[in-house]
Amino acid sequence: MARPKDSYIIEVHYPKSQGGLIELRRRLGKAYIEFIKGYIMGLPICGEEKDELYIKIIERIRLNGENCD
């Protein structure tokens, strides 16, 4: 069955204050880390490999974050 090709408008409302933006970034980062943890936990590999993979991903995220500033 084909999906309709209607477009939908998504409105995004950012906080107006700098503190609100910082809090939004912190909450998004926390949600992203939780998503990564959940994904890794579902992989069919041993716990030690999961730990190593998690550490590698977090290090990569930190390096990319430093390059964005």
C-alpha positions in Angstrom: 0.0 0.0 0.0 1.5 3.4 -1.0 1.9 6.1 1.5 0.4 9.5 0.9 2.8 12.2 -0.3 1.2 14.9 1.8 3.7 17.2 3.5 3.4 18.0 7.2 4.6 21.1 9.0 6.6 20.5 12.2 7.0 23.6 14.3 9.9 23.7 16.7 9.9 26.1 19.6 13.4 26.8 21.0 13.8 28.3 24.5 14.4 32.1 24.3 17.0 32.3 27.1 20.6 31.0 26.9 20.0 28.9 30.0 17.0 27.3 28.4 19.1 26.4 25.3 21.8 24.9 27.5 19.2 22.8 29.4 17.7 21.7 26.1 21.1 20.5 24.8 21.7 18.7 28.1 18.4 16.9 27.9 18.9 16.0 24.3 22.4 14.6 25.1 21.1 12.6 27.9 18.3 11.1 25.7 20.9 10.3 23.0 23.1 8.5 25.5 20.2 6.5 26.8 19.3 5.5 23.2 22.9 4.3 22.6 22.8 2.3 25.8 19.6 0.6 24.9 20.8 -0.2 21.4 24.1 -1.7 22.6 22.3 -3.7 25.3 20.2 -5.3 22.6 23.2 -6.5 20.6 24.0 -10.2 20.6 27.5 -9.8 21.9 29.1 -10.4 25.3 29.1 -7.8 28.1 32.8 -7.0 27.8 32.4 -6.2 24.1 29.3 -4.1 24.9 31.4 -2.1 27.4 34.2 -1.6 24.9 31.8 -0.5 22.2 30.1 2.0 24.6 33.4 3.5 25.5 34.4 3.9 21.9 31.1 5.6 21.0 31.3 8.0 23.9 34.9 8.9 23.1 33.9 9.5 19.4 31.0 11.7 20.5 33.2 13.8 22.8 35.8 14.3 20.0 33.1 15.3 17.6 31.6 17.7 20.2 35.0 19.4 20.6 35.3 19.9 16.9 31.9 21.6 16.7 32.8 24.6 18.9 
